[in-house]
Amino acid sequence: MKRLLIALLMSLLSLPAWADGHEESNLDLDYVGLIQVQAAPWVGADNLIQDGDVAEEAGFRLRRARFGLKGKAWKMMEFEVSTQADVTGIDLLDAWIGYRLGTEVGLTLGAKKVPFSRFALMGSGKGALIERPMGTTAMAPGRQLGLTVEGDIGDGMFGYAIGAYNGFERRTNFFEGYAHGTALLGNRFTRLATALRVTSSPLGDVGTTMADIEGGDFRLGFGAAGFYNAGSTTTTYGWEVDLHMKVAGFHLAAEYVQDHAAPAEDPTTPLTIPAEIGRSAMAAELGYMILPAQLGLAVRGELIDDNDADETNGDVLVIAGGIQYYWHGSNLRTGLDFVHREELKGQARDNDSLVLQLQLEL
């Protein structure tokens, strides 16, 4: 099936069918795929998905179903096109073209993740727990259409990414985060946003997975990022700092995110906020891989404040812990997580969750 897809694509590009895998290939293709199926044997009576909970009732959920292609062409071009099934149907997820001049400079044009949060930039199937921190999901801009210039200098000593994107549209509910879109109709109401991220890994690359699934010497990565969006309805800016450490099967990750929003003087749509608002979230995670058994343990704590001017149910402490078993790196694994939420202000709710997930990543 893979060779059939490749042959079809190469025929459209007028490339020789023997190019796949050949040393002089103009085109090198690979799959993009992720299937995550969840079973929730027990959930709280007050669970709501729009409030960040993974399930509302005991039962099953198809958390993610993605498929696409990625590859390189003519040695300097990179690309990816992928789709994801959701409640509205099948939508584009990533769709971008990249041109790389070397490790120091690369340009990417299209829809992909905005360079902001470490937890958000890590793949959905690469975490040490089933889900990302709730605060990250709520406050990271996610995928947007735009242009990114990025690179790495000194073999990880300094990394950067700077870009301009279609503006970020905040959903009304804090835990639902930003609206992600490939902007097939262009930038209509949000104006342009800019983002900058800098990173450093002075003691070696920390890798693409949150857990230290292979063990090894001490590695450290840290970063900082910010964005600004002077939207026609809402002006928003945010910043974050993060770190990620690994050694001998242990990992530690931490992140602090803060953003502010204020209504525009003359908003173009009624979907604005009534007054200036600030929000913040802090997460810290610790885990250990039992090697070579490929069994991972992790626990994470979060403090979330969805409005720094009010003390409400949006002031939340979240404790998540779980166990993961890895068959083939992070590509095939199963995990069992328990999530406890504690409303620090306002009214307490029964919204804990126990979730089992099976994951296949291509």
N, C-alpha and C positions, 0 to 999 in steps of 0.2 A: 504493500500500500504506500509506504514511504517513497519507494522509487517511482511509483506511478505519479504521485503528487509532484515530485521533483521534476520528472520528465515533462509533465504538463506545464509547470511553471517555466522551465527552461525553454520549451518550445515557444511560449509566449514572448520570452525575452530574446528569442533567436540565438540561444546558446546551445553548444553541442551537448547531446544527451549523455555523453561519457564524462561530463564535467564533475559529477558527484564523486568526491573522494580522490580525484586525480591531482597530481602535483601541480599541474598547470591550470587548475580549475579557476574559472571566473566566478563561480557561485558555490557557496558552501551553506547548506540548509540543515536545520534541526527543528525538532518539535518544541512547542511550548504547550504544556499541559498540566493541569492541577485539578484533582477531584478530592474534595473533602466531604465526607458523610458523617453526620453527628447523630448520636442517640442521647437523649436526655431522660434518664430513668427517674430523676427527681428534680423538681423546680418549685420555687416558692409561689405562694398564691398571688403575690403582687408583681410577678415578673412581667416586663414589657420589653419587646425588642427595641422599640423606639427610645427606651431609656438605657440602652446599652446591654441588656441581658441577652444571652445567647439563645434562650428558648422561653416561651410563654406557657407551654403545657408539656407534660411528659409525652415523648414521642420522638420522631425522626425529623432531621432537617438536612437538606442538601446545601451545605454552607457555601461551597464554591464549585463551579464546573467551568473550567477554562480550556481553550484550545487555540493554537495558532502556530505560526512559523516565525523563526528568526534565523538570521544568517549574515554572511559577509559576501560582498561582491567586489571584484577587482581589487582585493586586498585592502582598500582604504574605506570602502563603504560598508556600513552596518545597518541593519533594519530589523524591525519586528512588527508583526500584525497579529493580534490576538483578540478573542472574543470571550465574553463571560455570560452565562445564563443567570438571570435574576428574576424578580417577581414581575417585571414588565416584559420579559422576553429575552432575546439574544442581543446584546449590545457590544459595541467596540470597547475594548479595554485599553490596550496599548496600540498605537499606530504611529511609528516614527521612523525617520531616516537619519543616519549619523554619518559624519565624515571625520575620520581620524587622521591627524597629521603626525601622530606619535603618541607616546604616553603623556606628553606634556600638554597637548592641546587636542580637543575633540569638540565637534559641534553636533548637536542633535536638534532636529526640527520635527515637531509632531506632538502627539499626546503621550505623556508618560508622567512618572511621579515628579513632583516639585522637590528639589533638594532642600529638605528641611529637617525632619526628625529622624534620628537613627532607627528607632523602633519602626517608624513608618516606611523608611527606605528598605529595610530588611524584608525579604519576600514573605508572603503570607504563609508559606509552608516551611519557613526557616526558623521560626521561633522555638524557644524551649518550652513554652506552654501553648495551648491550643489557640488562644486569641491574643492579640496585641493588648497593651494597656488601654483601658477605656478612655483615659484622658488623651492618649495619642490619637486614637480613632476620632475623637471629637475635635481636636485642635490642629491636626496636621492638614494642610491643604489637599493632600492626595494627588490624584492625576489631573493635569490640566494641559491644554494645548499651548505650546509656545516654543521658544528657542533657548537652548541651554549651551553654554560654553563651559567645558570642564576639563580637568587634567590632573596629573600626578607628577610631582617634582621630587627628585631625590629618593625614589623607590619607597614611597610612603611617608617621607618626612613632612611633606606638605601637599595637601590636596585641596582643590577648590572647585566650585560650581557656581556659576552666576547666570541668571536668565531673566527673560521677560515672558509673561504668560497672559492669556486671557484672565480677567479678574476672577477672584474667588467669591463664590456665592455661599454664604452661611445659611444652613437650614435653621428653621425656627427653634427646633428642639436641640439643646446643647449636645446630647449624646449621639445624635444622628450626624454630627460633623458637617463638613462642607459637601456641597453638591459636586460630584465628579462628572465631567463630560468631555467628549471629544470635539465638541463645538462644530458640528456639521453645519450649523447656521451662522457660524462666526461669533464674534464678540458683540453681544447685543446691548446689555445693560450694565456691565461691570467695569468697563475701561480696562487698562492694562495694570498688571501687578508685576513687581520685581522681587527676586529672591536671591540670597547669597548664602553659601555654606562653605566653611573651611574645616579641614580635618587634618589630623596627624596621627601616624602610627609609627613612632620612633623605634619601637622594639620588635617590629615585624607585623605582618598583616594578620589581623584578627579573624579573617575569613568571612564567609558569607552566611554562616549559621550562628545563632545566638549561643547555643550550647557548644562546649568544647568536645565535639564528637570524636576527635582523633588524638586528643592529649597533646603534650608538647611543652616547650619552654614558655616562660612568661612573655605575654604579648599585651600591648596596651594601645587602645585607640580612643581618641577624644575629638570632639567637634563642637561647633557652634554655628548657628544659622539665624537668619532673620528674613522677614518679608514685609512688603508695604503695598497696599492696594487702595488708591484714592478712588473708590468706586463712585458711580453716579448716584447710588442710593445709600451706601454705607462706606465709610473710610475705616480700614482695618490695618493694623500692623501687629507683628508678633516676633518673638525671638525664643531661642532655646539653646541649652547647653547639654552635652551628653558625654558619657564615657562607656567603654567596653573593655573588660580585662578577661584574659584567659590564662590558665596555667594548670597543667597536669590533670585535666578533666574538670576543673572548677571554672566557673565563669561568674562575673559580676557585671551588671549593666545598670546604669542609672541615667535619668533624664529629667530635666525641668523645662516646662513650656509655659509661656505667658503670652497672652494677646489682649489687645484693646480694640474696641470698635465704637464709632460715633456716627450718628446720622448725618448725611450730607445736608447742606443748607437748603438745597432745592432738589429733593430726591425725585428720580424719574419713575419710580414704581412705589406703590404703597407698602411693599414688603421690607420696611426698614425697622430699626429699633427706636424706641421712644427717647432714649437718653444714652450717654456714654456708659460703656460697661467694660469691665476688666475681668479676665478669667485666668485661671492657672491650674496646672496639674504637675505633680511630681511622682515619679515611679522609680523603684529600686528593685532589682531582681538578682537572686543568688541561686546557682544551680551546680550540680555535680553529675558527671557521667561515670557510671561504673563500667570501666573498661577491663577486658574486652567483651563484657556481657552486653554492651550497647543498651544499657538501661539508664535513663536520665531522670533525675529528680530536680525540681525547681520550685521556688516560692517567690512571690512578688507582692509588694505592697504599694498602694497608691493613695495619694491625698489629692482630692479634686475639689475645686471651688468654681462653680459655674457663674458666679456673680459676686465680685468682691465688695459690693455695696449692700448685699442682703445676706441674711443667715436663713437658709431654706434647706429643703431636701436635696438641693444641688451640692451641698457640702458633704462629701462622701469619703469614707475610708473603704478601700477595696483590698481584700486579701485573697490571692489566688495561689493555689498550690496543686502540683500534679506530678504524674509519673508518665514517662514516655518510653516506648520500646522501639528501637530503630533496627530495621532489617538491612537496608541498603542506604547508608548515610541518612539523609533527611528525605529521601525520595519515597520510601515505603515505611510507614510507621503507624503506630497506634498510640493514643494517649488518653488518660483519664484525669480530668481536672475538677477541682471543687472551688467555687467562687463564693466568697462571703462579702456582702455589702452592708455597711453600717452607716446610716444617716446620722451625721454628727449634729445637725440642727433640724428643726422642723419635726415632722412625724416619722417615726420608725416604720419600716416596711418589711414585709416578708418576701425578700427577693434574692435568696441564695440559689445556687445552681450546681448540679452535678452532671457533667457532660463527658461522654465517650466519643472519640473521633478516630476514624480510619482515613488515612491520607495516602494518595498515590500522586507523585509528581514526576513528570517526564523531563 
